[in-house]
Amino acid sequence: MTTATLTDRYVDAAMRTVPETQRDDLAAELRGSIDDQIEARLAEGEDHASAERAVLTDLGNPTSSPRSTPTGRCGSSGRATSSTGGGC
């Protein structure tokens, strides 16, 4: 039996409301985005557990409706671009 990581659980939760025909592609894209952000934090010297938790916290509630991308964020930084957090 394998233990699910925080990322696994986050992606699973985020995909619950996505149409089944789109789940695999969107889950892969979301996981890739999360992995990229974790890698960037690791390169800055952060430990993996802290980096993973920080990235997932920054992404917010996985069951909220995404605004623009599978990660629910706008732009290449992965963060909302307006000061109010709405719109892209």
DAQUI-V170418 format. One record per run of one state. SS is the DSSP state (hx for helix, st for strand, lp for the rest). FROM is the first residue (numbers start at 1). LEN is the number of residues. Records with the same first field share a line. If there is no record, write none. Layout:
SS=FROM-LEN + FROM-LEN
This chain:
lp=1-5 + 16-4 + 44-4 + 60-29
hx=6-10 + 20-24 + 48-12
